[in-house]
Amino acid sequence: MRKFLMLLLLSFFITGSLQARPLLSFKTEKVDFGKVPQKSWFYHEVVLQANDEGDVTIDSVETFCDCILLPVMGKTIPAGDSLVVTLSFFSGIQVSNKEWRPHVFFNNKRDKIYIRIMADIIPEIERHRPIYVKPYSVAASQFGDQEKKEFSIQIINPTDINIPLKLIYFNDEYYNLEFPVFVPPNDTAFGEIILNEKGLVTEFENTIIFEYIDKTSDKKNYSIPVRRKIFVPRE
């Protein structure tokens, strides 16, 4: 009898667990852009995953801020499949360390999920410590017929401590990225954006996110906007 009750309880918990599985979820719970300059666009691919119980159609999206775009309304994700979408964030002029939680509604608006978006918008980026980046926004553009393939990034450390770095995110669709692993005290480390064949002929906007460790040993993120325009002379 005792064994039977234990099996019954186990069956109950398993059934409850299966019923609790969400029809839709974000594969990543948060996007942390970290330190960002003002008045810049930032981008990050996120993945929506449907479970295997049925197709999911997204009814609506509420971002609660015009600074966030998540273009998934009306999209249908087949059972067991996923959808990759580019989330966009505009830092604006308000100086703040904030978190946003865009909501995605589905199942005739009976269910919803959200993803956390975090950013610390800072003015006068060259005053940031322990490091700052020049240029704060990379214009990997082409002017005229002469192609330029490589664009440098400077990570500047004006302090007297060694600053470890770790590359967190970038989109390799248009370029390769060489990135340093630390910045020595009172020195500069260099990164290099190297456009690939697609990047040379395509206009694009995306974001590089890296992690640094400050003097209190805390890990923090820092984002660099990357934008390419192609300006060719008119005939």
BELTA-V991870 format. One record per backbone hydrogen bond with DSSP energy under -1.0 kcal/mol. CO is the residue of the C=O (numbers start at 0). NH is the residue of the N-H. Records with the same first field share a line. If there is no record, write none. Layout:
CO=NH + NH
//
This chain:
0=4
1=5
2=6
3=7
4=8
5=9
6=10
7=11
8=12
9=13
10=14
11=15
12=16
13=17
14=18
15=19
17=20
22=50
24=48
28=115
30=117
33=119
34=222
35=121
39=90
41=88
43=86
45=84
46=26
47=82
48=24
50=79
55=76
57=73
59=104
61=102
64=67
66=89
68=87
69=71
71=74
74=57
76=55
77=80
80=49
82=47
84=45
86=43
87=68
88=41
91=38
95=120
97=118
99=116
101=114
102=61
103=112
104=58 + 59
105=110
106=109
110=105
112=103
115=30
116=99
117=32
118=97
119=35
123=126
124=127
131=155
133=153
137=139 + 226
138=140
141=230
148=194
150=192
152=190
153=133
154=188
155=131
156=186
158=185
162=182
163=212
165=210
168=208
173=195
175=193
177=191
180=164
182=162
183=186
186=156
188=154
190=152
191=177
192=150
193=175
195=199
203=227
205=225
207=223
208=167 + 168
209=221
210=165
211=219
213=216
217=213
219=211
220=34
221=209
223=207
224=137
225=205
226=139
227=203
228=141
230=143
//
